[in-house]
Amino acid sequence: MAMPAVIGQKIHTPIAIGNGRPAMICPLQGENASQLVSRARKIEISPADVVEWRVDTLAERDPGVVRGAAQVVRREVQRPLIATFRSTGEGGQGDPADSQRVYETVAPIADALDVEYSHAARPELLELAYSHEAVPVLSYHNFERAESADALLDRLERMQTCLVRAGEQACQDMPADQAQALRDRGYGVVKVALTARNEMEALMIMAAGCQFERTKARLPLIVVAMGRHGIVSRAFPRNAGSSATFVSADGQASAPGQIDAHALADFYARIGKIALY
């Protein structure tokens, strides 16, 4: 059975990803502090459970600018906060050369750090997350296509093993009380997002995620079929083995196929009696 990841230790209301209803994660994007404030306040009145700050959407990424924006975001966001810096090669807007420096700047205020599995500095970024009491979300994205069910299952296994080993190593390097606190938070979350080119690919992605979650998962999963054909995976995350789904607020989606948070919450309220999600 997968152990939950507790996100939000730096605020008063942490939530456990992987324990009960799938969480709704909403991206926060903005080129400057003014945009971040405006959009954060709209998210705060949405039903989203967690906020993902896409730091790579900042127009300027000098250390002082990033540090100031981080203070603004932490002040405005009263929910668990994931910090993500996605480079252009990872489907984002950031310069890869800025990545590690930006993560070092935002780690103190973040409850979780999203780290791309292929990142050259992945070991250092996972260590950075653990050292700042942030839960790592280890991610893989393919914006062009899906992969076979066997390949997806193998990828999930390798990513999970990577996180478990990193978490266990971090515990060995810490005092006993800090190591126990890390274990209580969880070693992290595994996230895979693949582009579904048709409905059958979307269902295959969901089936593989569900199979892994039921048979091999030691950590919470987020498995997403991106694009219009994959909306079903966002609407029914539990059926894809997912502990969370990414939603949008005020039209600010960070990936293709994200559903509006209010619309999804209303949908869940309407179908709640049959518990499909």
C-alpha positions in Angstrom: 0.0 0.0 0.0 1.3 3.4 -1.0 2.2 5.8 1.9 0.7 9.3 1.6 2.7 12.4 1.0 1.9 15.1 3.4 2.1 18.5 1.7 1.7 21.8 3.5 3.9 21.5 6.6 4.8 25.2 6.3 1.1 26.3 6.7 -1.7 25.5 9.1 -3.6 23.1 6.9 -1.5 20.4 5.3 -3.1 17.7 3.2 -2.2 14.1 2.6 -1.8 13.3 -1.1 -2.8 9.6 -1.5 -5.2 9.4 1.4 -8.9 9.7 0.4 -10.3 11.9 -2.3 -7.9 12.9 -5.1 -6.6 16.4 -4.5 -7.2 19.2 -7.0 -4.0 21.0 -7.9 -4.3 24.4 -9.6 -1.5 26.2 -11.4 -0.5 29.8 -10.5 1.1 31.6 -13.4 2.2 35.2 -13.7 4.9 37.3 -15.3 5.2 39.6 -12.2 4.1 40.1 -8.6 1.0 42.0 -9.6 -0.3 39.2 -11.9 0.6 36.6 -9.2 -1.4 38.5 -6.6 -4.5 38.9 -8.8 -4.5 35.2 -9.9 -3.6 33.8 -6.5 -6.7 35.5 -5.0 -8.9 33.9 -7.7 -7.5 30.5 -6.9 -8.0 31.2 -3.1 -11.8 31.3 -3.8 -11.7 28.2 -5.9 -12.2 24.6 -4.6 -8.6 23.7 -5.4 -6.7 21.9 -2.6 -3.1 22.7 -3.7 -1.5 25.4 -5.7 1.3 24.8 -8.1 3.4 28.0 -8.7 4.9 27.9 -12.2 8.0 29.9 -11.4 9.1 29.7 -15.0 6.3 32.0 -16.1 8.1 35.0 -14.4 9.2 37.5 -17.0 12.4 38.2 -15.1 14.3 35.5 -13.1 17.1 37.5 -11.4 17.6 36.2 -7.8 16.1 39.3 -6.2 13.0 39.2 -8.5 12.4 35.5 -7.8 12.9 36.0 -4.0 10.5 38.9 -4.0 7.9 37.0 -6.0 8.3 34.0 -3.7 7.5 36.2 -0.6 4.4 37.5 -2.4 3.2 34.0 -3.4 3.7 32.6 0.1 1.8 35.6 1.6 -1.1 35.2 -0.8 -1.4 31.4 -1.0 -2.8 29.9 2.1 -2.9 26.3 0.7 -0.1 23.8 0.2 2.3 25.1 -2.4 4.2 23.2 -5.1 7.0 25.2 -6.8 7.8 24.2 -10.4 10.4 25.5 -12.8 9.8 23.9 -16.2 12.4 24.6 -18.8 11.7 25.0 -22.5 12.9 21.5 -23.1 10.4 20.2 -20.5 7.4 22.0 -21.9 7.8 25.2 -19.9 9.2 28.7 -20.4 12.4 28.6 -18.3 16.0 28.7 -19.3 17.6 25.4 -18.1 20.6 27.4 -16.9 18.4 29.1 -14.3 16.8 26.0 -13.0 18.9 25.0 -10.0 19.4 28.6 -8.8 15.6 29.2 -9.0 14.9 26.1 -7.0 17.4 27.1 -4.4 15.7 30.4 -4.1 12.1 29.1 -3.7 12.7 26.0 -1.7 12.5 27.7 1.7 8.8 28.8 1.0 7.6 25.7 -0.9 5.8 22.8 0.6 6.8 20.6 -2.5 9.2 20.9 -5.4 8.4 19.5 -8.8 11.6 17.9 -10.3 11.7 16.6 -13.8 13.0 13.0 -13.9 15.4 13.8 -16.8 16.9 16.9 -15.0 20.7 16.8 -15.0 20.8 17.9 -11.4 18.0 15.6 -10.2 19.9 14.1 -7.2 20.8 17.6 -6.0 17.3 18.9 -6.4 15.8 15.9 -4.5 18.3 16.5 -1.7 17.4 20.2 -1.7 13.7 19.3 -1.3 14.3 17.0 1.6 16.6 19.5 3.3 13.9 22.2 3.2 11.1 19.9 4.4 9.5 20.0 1.0 8.0 16.9 -0.7 9.5 16.1 -4.1 7.1 15.5 -7.0 9.2 13.5 -9.5 7.8 14.2 -13.0 8.0 13.0 -16.5 6.2 14.7 -19.4 5.8 13.7 -23.1 3.9 16.4 -25.0 4.0 14.5 -28.3 2.8 11.0 -27.7 2.0 8.2 -25.3 4.0 5.1 -24.8 3.1 1.4 -24.5 1.5 0.1 -21.3 4.6 -1.9 -20.6 6.9 1.1 -21.1 4.7 3.2 -18.8 4.7 0.6 -16.1 8.5 0.3 -16.3 8.8 4.1 -16.2 6.7 4.3 -13.1 8.7 1.6 -11.4 12.0 3.3 -12.2 10.8 6.7 -11.0 9.4 5.2 -7.8 12.6 3.4 -7.1 14.6 6.6 -7.6 12.4 8.5 -5.1 12.5 5.7 -2.5 16.3 5.4 -2.7 16.7 9.2 -2.5 14.4 9.4 0.5 16.1 6.5 2.3 19.6 8.0 1.7 18.4 11.4 3.0 17.1 9.7 6.2 20.5 8.1 6.7 22.2 11.5 6.5 19.9 13.2 9.0 19.5 13.1 12.8 16.9 10.6 13.9 14.1 13.1 14.6 14.5 14.8 11.2 14.6 11.4 9.5 11.4 10.3 11.2 9.7 13.6 10.2 10.8 13.0 6.6 9.3 9.5 6.7 6.1 10.9 8.1 5.9 13.4 5.2 6.6 10.7 2.7 9.5 10.3 0.2 7.5 12.0 -2.6 5.0 11.7 -5.4 5.5 10.1 -8.8 3.9 12.0 -11.7 3.7 10.9 -15.4 1.9 12.9 -18.0 1.6 11.6 -21.6 -0.2 13.0 -24.6 -3.1 10.8 -25.7 -3.6 11.0 -29.5 -7.0 9.2 -29.3 -9.4 7.8 -26.7 -7.9 4.3 -26.8 -4.5 5.7 -25.8 -6.1 7.7 -23.0 -7.7 4.5 -21.6 -4.5 2.6 -22.0 -2.7 5.2 -19.9 -5.4 5.1 -17.3 -5.4 1.3 -17.1 -1.6 1.1 -16.8 -1.7 3.7 -14.0 -4.4 1.9 -12.2 -2.6 -1.4 -12.5 0.6 0.0 -11.0 -1.3 1.7 -8.2 -3.0 -1.5 -7.2 0.0 -3.8 -7.5 3.3 -2.0 -7.1 2.8 1.5 -5.7 4.7 2.5 -2.6 4.3 6.2 -3.2 1.3 8.3 -4.4 0.9 8.6 -8.2 -0.4 11.2 -10.6 -1.0 9.7 -14.0 -2.4 12.0 -16.7 -3.4 11.6 -20.3 -2.9 15.1 -21.7 -4.9 16.7 -24.5 -8.6 16.7 -25.3 -8.7 12.9 -25.7 -7.3 12.6 -22.1 -9.8 14.7 -20.3 -11.4 11.6 -18.9 -8.2 10.9 -16.9 -8.5 14.4 -15.3 -12.1 13.9 -14.5 -11.7 10.4 -13.0 -8.2 10.4 -11.5 -8.8 7.5 -9.2 -9.5 5.3 -12.2 -6.0 6.1 -13.5 -4.4 5.3 -10.1 -4.0 9.0 -9.4 -4.0 10.7 -6.0 -4.5 14.1 -7.6 -5.7 15.9 -10.7 -4.6 19.2 -12.2 -7.3 21.8 -12.7 -7.4 25.4 -13.9 -8.9 28.6 -12.5 -9.9 31.7 -14.5 -8.8 30.1 -17.7 -5.1 29.8 -16.6 -4.3 26.2 -17.6 -0.7 25.0 -17.6 -1.2 21.9 -19.7 -3.7 20.9 -22.4 -6.9 19.4 -21.2 -7.1 20.8 -17.6 -10.7 21.2 -16.4 -11.9 24.3 -14.6 -11.8 23.8 -10.8 -15.4 25.0 -10.2 -16.7 22.9 -13.0 -15.0 19.8 -11.8 -16.1 20.3 -8.2 -19.7 20.8 -9.4 -19.4 17.6 -11.5 -18.2 15.6 -8.4 -21.0 17.0 -6.4 -23.5 15.8 -8.9 -22.1 12.3 -9.3 -21.0 11.8 -5.7 -23.8 9.4 -4.9 -22.3 6.8 -7.3 -18.7 7.5 -6.2 -17.1 7.2 -9.7 -14.2 9.5 -8.8 
